[in-house]
Amino acid sequence: MRRRGLVLRKTIDISMKLLSILFVTVAVAVMLWILYTVCSKGIEAFSWSFFVEPTKPYGIPDGGIANALLGTVIITIGAVIIGVPPGLLGGIYLSEFARNSKLGNIIRFSANVMMGIPSIICGLFVYAMLVYSTKHFSGFAGSVALSVIMFPVILRTTEDMLCMVPDALRESALAIGMPRWRATFSIVCKAASSGLVTGVLLAIARVSGETAPLLFTALWSDDWPFTFFTQPTANLTVTINEYATNSPFNVMHTRAWGAALVITFIILILNISCRIIFKNKEHAS
């Protein structure tokens, strides 16, 4: 019986290892296939005019994505300005002042629920609050929608990073007479600064590829994004959607693949930066 039991356990162990290797191989193969498809089709659109000219309707030569790229940067910066400070402060509050309180548990549960809400719901919410009430789409409404998505990610990441800081640092700061708020910002947050930056970058990468919220808020435009607060604002994700699904022309499809390759590179750089920062933090500790 012992022999049969040992053989069965080894068989199950080997089977699970083989299944794990198989699934990982399939996942990596699909990822490489997607990257190859985006790169092979997107590189055809790359040219000097593609990066310096604004989007143009079909039939007008030398169309590019410069205004959409600039609009994406502006909308993302706006989302960072709106969403990062309350996310960081909320995470600090949960970690340092409400770790075991009922209010803290309610906030954590609410943040977890918000992280699971589809992004299109956030877009509809901001549409009802800003677009419908002001009677116009705008890049600012897009920034608000993205900040709603960013907020719970930053809040929970900040709390997790601060909870990793040893309590001995807090106790040492308080023992020398430092106020609680100063110990939190000068000692605890400084010790977890790399993790906080990583959380912000992850949140930015999370919203950089969002399309649905911007369809309901920033919409799309061929103009430069200088009317950020009052008019529809160009952005990469909605541009890709418009060119790929609402245009029957191959040249517009090629531009959509090019824009997709650009945004893929942006998100890849953000994720690599997060890995590097977090790796340096692990080595330092």
Summary of the structure (lengths in Angstrom):
residues: 285
radius of gyration: 23.5
end to end distance: 48.8
largest distance: 79.2
contacts: 927
relative contact order: 0.14
helix: 78%
strand: 0%
